[in-house]
Amino acid sequence: MFRFQRLTTALFCFCTALLTTGCGDGAPPIGLVTGKVTYKGKPVSAATISFMPSNGRPSWGITDAEGNYKLHWDEDHDGAEVDHHRITIAFVPGSPGEEAALATGKAVIPADRKEIIARFGNFETSSLQREVKPGTQVIDLVLD
């Protein structure tokens, strides 16, 4: 009887530990982030938005035709680490032809994109910074 009680107690403790610790997939605390990027009142499309936390790995998203984005931490987790972030904006070629034109200097980059890249294209010099908190949030980026 005493042995059965010890076994039952041990099993109860084991199950309680499993239920309270979760699976532990290795992801840090993450906040779900969506938003809209605008420049001079107009949506910024086809831009790669990167959020770099103070400590950790960056998250990224790509804007659609209306300037909307959703951040991804990795392929299994949407969002960004809960932390203070520096933000960059870049434009990635949409096709091999665009990439070749950029590489050879034949691409014509619109003036507004050049200005966005100059102001916000580098983590060290970008003035864009935001706090990502737990939960779901909208972080609009107005680049005026």
N, C-alpha and C positions, 0 to 999 in steps of 0.2 A: 504494500500500500504506500509506504514512504517513497519507494522508487517511482511509482506512478505519479505522485504529487510533484516530485522533482522534475520528471519528464514533462508533465503538463505545464509547470512553471517555466521551464526552459523554452518550450514551444510557444507559450504566450509571449515571453520576452522577445523571442526571435520575430514573431509575426508583428508585434508592436514596433520593433525597430524597422522592419521593412515598410510598414505603412507610414511611418513618420519621416523617413528619409527619402522616399521616392526612388526613381530609377537612376537619377544622377547622370544625365547625358553629357555633362561637361560644359554646358553653356552657362555663361555668367547671367546675372539678372539682366533681362532685356525688356525694353519698352517698344511697343509697336508704334512706328512713325510713318505717317503719310503727310503729304503737303503739296503745295503748288509753288512753282518758281516763276516769277515775273520780272521783266526788265522794262522799265519805262512804261508800265501798265499793260504790257503784252506778255502772253505766256512764252516761256522758253522751252522749245521742244528739242528732243533728241540730245539732251544733256545728261551726262553722268554726274550724279550727286554723290559725294563721298563724305561720310561723317567719321572723323578720327577721334576716339576717346583719349583722355589723358593717359590712361593705361589700358592696353588691350588692342584688339584688332578692329580695323575699320569696317563700316557697313556701307552699302552702296544702293543706289536706285537709278533708274533711267526715266526721264520725263517723257510723257506722251505728247500728242499734238496740242493738248490744252495746258501743258506745263505741270501736270500731276505726276507725282512719284510715290513710290512705296519702298522703304528701305528693307534690305536683306542682310542678315548677319552672316549666314552661310546657306547652303542649299536646303538645309532642314529647318532653319529658323528665320522668320521675318523679324525685322526690327533692328535696334541698335542697343549697345550696352548702356546700362543706366550710368551716366557720367556726364561730365562737361565735354563737349566736342568742338573741334575745329572743323570747318566745312570747306570743301573745294568743289568747283564746278569745271567740268571738262567736256569737250566734244569729241566723240570717237567716230571715226569714219563709218558710214553706214553700209559701205560696199567695198569690194576689192578695188574698184575703179577710183573711188574717192581716196582710198588709202594710197594708191599709186600716185594720184595727182598731188597729194600732200607730200609724199616722199620726194617727188621730182620738183616741187615748188610750183607746179602748174595749177594748184587749187586756188580758187578765189574764196577767201574767208570773209564773210560779211563783217562790216565794221563793228556791229553790235556784239558779235561773237568774239572778235579780237579784244574788245574792251572787257567783256566778261572774263575771258581767259587771263588777261593782264591783271585784273583786280582780284579774281577769286580762284585762279588756277593752281595755286601753290599753298600747301598747308602752312608754310612759314610766314607767308605774307597776306593770306586771306584774312579779311576782317570779319568774316562770317563765323560766329560762334553761338552755340545753343546748348541748353541743358536738356538731356533726355531723362525723363522720369519713368518710374514704373507705370505700367498700364498703357492705354491707347491714347495717342496724342496727335494733333495736327501741328506741324511746324512749317508754316509758309515762309518762303524766302523771297523777299522783295529786294531786288538788286538796283534800285534807283539811286 
